[in-house]
Amino acid sequence: MKKIVLWCMCLLLIIALLPLASGIKGIELSDLSATTNTEATDAPESEPTTNETDTEDTLTDEEIEIIVCKVMEHITQEAATETKKAMLAICKNNYLYLKESGETDFETEISKYSDDFFGELLKLYEENQYSILLERKRVAIPLVPQNGGFTATSDEYPYIEPVASPWDTFSKSYIRGGIYPCGVSIYGVGYLCDNGMDWNEALRYYLPDFEIT
């Protein structure tokens, strides 16, 4: 009889402890769930990517010198400071475009080299980012000495628009009725800079669809 009573008491004790054990387990699971949700909320979201490359951040001193020498092929030291900046922007863009395309053979042809001019351009290079992008992509931007009054179009450069450039007729190299290749007019950019535009504004005139910084 005592054994039956003892077994009954044990059974009642077990039944009484079951809700408590269940509650403890529920608390532990609830705490774990809350911790997991907090970690997911605090996790940083992935940043959207663009087609803009970061190669300009890895240019060596030698590569920057090549860009500066390219500028010296197109203008002289007598050009306005803003014109020099505009040419730095385009020459940097074209260098990066060729580099990204796998081109490694860069040659320069400077008719008149000047240490002072070279040093001035290096200093101007460091002042700005000089980035020219079309829909977050880098494309080749052709240059021409002058364009005969308007920018010619080309299937090779479909993003170059036929912008009016009447001041190019003032150039000594202008030939009435001449056929000019597609490209941004160096003379035209210089004219706009000489008459109050900064390098950014002058390039935006000839490249209206581009993001220039």
C-alpha positions as CSV (number, residue, x, y, z in Angstrom):
1,M,0.0,0.0,0.0
2,K,2.9,2.4,0.9
3,K,4.5,1.7,-2.5
4,I,1.2,2.6,-4.3
5,V,1.0,5.9,-2.3
6,L,4.7,6.7,-3.0
7,W,4.2,6.0,-6.8
8,C,1.1,8.2,-6.8
9,M,3.0,11.1,-5.1
10,C,5.9,10.8,-7.6
11,L,3.5,10.8,-10.5
12,L,1.7,13.9,-9.1
13,L,5.1,15.6,-8.6
14,I,6.1,14.9,-12.3
15,I,2.8,16.2,-13.5
16,A,3.2,19.4,-11.5
17,L,6.8,20.0,-12.8
18,L,5.9,19.6,-16.5
19,P,4.4,23.1,-17.0
20,L,7.4,24.7,-15.3
21,A,9.9,22.8,-17.5
22,S,7.9,23.8,-20.6
23,G,7.9,27.4,-19.6
24,I,11.7,27.4,-19.1
25,K,12.2,25.9,-22.6
26,G,9.8,28.5,-24.1
27,I,11.7,31.3,-22.5
28,E,15.0,30.0,-23.9
29,L,13.6,29.6,-27.4
30,S,12.0,33.1,-27.2
31,D,15.3,34.7,-26.2
32,L,17.2,32.9,-29.0
33,S,14.6,34.0,-31.6
34,A,14.9,37.7,-30.4
35,T,18.7,37.5,-30.6
36,T,18.6,36.1,-34.2
37,N,16.1,38.8,-35.4
38,T,18.3,41.6,-33.9
39,E,21.4,40.4,-35.7
40,A,19.6,40.3,-39.0
41,T,18.2,43.8,-38.5
42,D,21.7,45.2,-37.6
43,A,23.4,43.6,-40.6
44,P,24.6,46.2,-43.1
45,E,22.8,46.3,-46.5
46,S,24.9,45.7,-49.6
47,E,25.8,48.9,-51.4
48,P,24.6,49.2,-55.0
49,T,27.4,48.8,-57.6
50,T,28.0,51.0,-60.6
51,N,30.0,50.7,-63.8
52,E,32.3,53.4,-62.8
53,T,35.8,52.0,-62.2
54,D,38.3,52.9,-59.6
55,T,41.4,52.7,-61.7
56,E,42.1,56.5,-61.4
57,D,42.9,55.8,-57.7
58,T,45.8,53.4,-58.6
59,L,47.6,55.6,-61.2
60,T,51.3,55.6,-60.7
61,D,53.5,58.8,-60.9
62,E,54.7,57.6,-64.3
63,E,51.1,57.2,-65.6
64,I,50.2,60.7,-64.4
65,E,53.3,62.0,-66.2
66,I,52.1,60.4,-69.4
67,I,48.7,62.1,-69.0
68,V,50.4,65.5,-68.5
69,C,52.6,64.9,-71.5
70,K,49.5,64.2,-73.6
71,V,48.1,67.6,-72.6
72,M,51.3,69.2,-73.7
73,E,50.8,67.7,-77.2
74,H,47.5,69.7,-77.6
75,I,48.1,73.1,-75.9
76,T,50.9,75.5,-75.0
77,Q,51.8,77.1,-71.7
78,E,50.1,80.3,-72.9
79,A,46.7,78.6,-72.7
80,A,44.3,79.8,-70.0
81,T,44.4,77.8,-66.7
82,E,40.8,76.5,-67.2
83,T,41.7,75.3,-70.7
84,K,44.6,73.4,-69.2
85,K,42.3,71.8,-66.7
86,A,39.8,70.8,-69.4
87,M,42.6,69.1,-71.4
88,L,43.8,67.3,-68.3
89,A,40.3,66.0,-67.8
90,I,40.0,64.6,-71.3
91,C,43.5,63.2,-71.5
92,K,43.1,61.5,-68.1
93,N,39.8,60.0,-69.3
94,N,41.3,58.8,-72.6
95,Y,44.3,57.3,-70.8
96,L,42.1,55.4,-68.3
97,Y,39.8,54.2,-71.2
98,L,42.8,52.8,-73.1
99,K,44.2,51.2,-69.9
100,E,40.9,49.6,-69.1
101,S,40.7,48.3,-72.7
102,G,44.1,46.6,-72.3
103,E,46.1,49.1,-74.2
104,T,49.6,49.5,-72.7
105,D,51.6,51.2,-75.5
106,F,51.4,55.0,-74.7
107,E,53.6,57.3,-76.8
108,T,53.7,61.1,-76.6
109,E,54.9,63.6,-79.2
110,I,55.7,67.0,-77.6
111,S,56.9,69.6,-80.0
112,K,58.0,72.0,-77.3
113,Y,58.8,70.6,-73.8
114,S,59.0,72.9,-70.8
115,D,59.8,71.9,-67.3
116,D,57.8,74.9,-66.0
117,F,54.8,73.9,-68.0
118,F,55.1,70.3,-67.0
119,G,55.3,71.3,-63.3
120,E,52.3,73.6,-63.6
121,L,50.2,70.8,-65.2
122,L,51.2,68.3,-62.4
123,K,50.0,70.8,-59.8
124,L,46.7,71.4,-61.6
125,Y,46.2,67.6,-61.9
126,E,46.3,67.3,-58.2
127,E,43.6,70.0,-57.7
128,N,40.7,68.1,-59.1
129,Q,39.3,64.6,-59.7
130,Y,38.8,65.1,-63.4
131,S,36.2,62.5,-64.1
132,I,34.1,62.3,-67.3
133,L,31.5,59.6,-67.4
134,L,28.6,58.7,-69.7
135,E,25.9,56.8,-67.8
136,R,28.5,55.9,-65.3
137,K,30.8,54.4,-67.9
138,R,34.0,55.7,-69.4
139,V,34.2,56.2,-73.1
140,A,36.8,57.5,-75.5
141,I,36.6,61.3,-76.2
142,P,38.2,62.4,-79.4
143,L,39.9,65.8,-79.7
144,V,40.3,68.0,-82.8
145,P,42.3,71.3,-83.1
146,Q,39.0,73.0,-84.3
147,N,35.8,71.8,-85.9
148,G,34.9,74.3,-88.5
149,G,31.9,75.7,-86.8
150,F,30.1,72.7,-85.4
151,T,31.0,69.3,-83.9
152,A,30.9,66.6,-86.6
153,T,29.2,63.3,-85.8
154,S,30.6,59.8,-86.3
155,D,29.4,56.2,-86.1
156,E,32.6,55.5,-84.2
157,Y,31.6,58.0,-81.5
158,P,27.8,58.1,-81.5
159,Y,27.7,59.8,-78.1
160,I,29.4,63.0,-79.5
161,E,26.6,65.4,-80.4
162,P,26.7,68.0,-83.2
163,V,27.2,71.1,-81.0
164,A,27.4,74.5,-82.6
165,S,30.8,76.1,-82.3
166,P,30.8,79.2,-84.5
167,W,33.9,80.7,-82.8
168,D,36.0,78.0,-84.4
169,T,35.8,80.0,-87.6
170,F,38.1,82.5,-85.9
171,S,40.9,79.9,-85.8
172,K,43.8,80.5,-88.1
173,S,43.5,76.9,-89.2
174,Y,39.9,77.2,-90.2
175,I,39.1,76.4,-93.9
176,R,35.7,77.3,-95.3
177,G,34.0,74.2,-96.6
178,G,36.6,71.9,-95.1
179,I,35.7,68.5,-93.7
180,Y,36.6,68.1,-90.1
181,P,36.7,64.9,-88.0
182,C,34.5,64.2,-85.0
183,G,35.8,65.5,-81.7
184,V,35.8,68.1,-79.0
185,S,37.3,71.3,-80.4
186,I,40.4,72.3,-78.5
187,Y,40.1,75.8,-79.9
188,G,36.5,76.0,-79.0
189,V,37.2,74.9,-75.4
190,G,39.9,77.5,-75.2
191,Y,37.7,80.2,-76.5
192,L,34.9,79.5,-74.0
193,C,37.5,79.4,-71.1
194,D,39.0,82.7,-72.3
195,N,35.5,84.2,-72.2
196,G,34.6,83.3,-68.6
197,M,33.7,79.7,-68.5
198,D,35.5,77.3,-66.2
199,W,36.8,74.0,-67.5
200,N,33.8,72.1,-66.3
201,E,31.3,74.4,-68.0
202,A,33.3,74.4,-71.2
203,L,33.4,70.6,-71.4
204,R,29.7,70.4,-70.5
205,Y,28.9,72.6,-73.5
206,Y,30.6,70.1,-75.9
207,L,29.6,67.0,-73.9
208,P,26.1,67.8,-72.7
209,D,25.1,64.2,-71.8
210,F,28.2,63.5,-69.7
211,E,28.7,63.7,-65.9
212,I,31.8,65.8,-65.4
213,T,33.4,66.4,-62.0
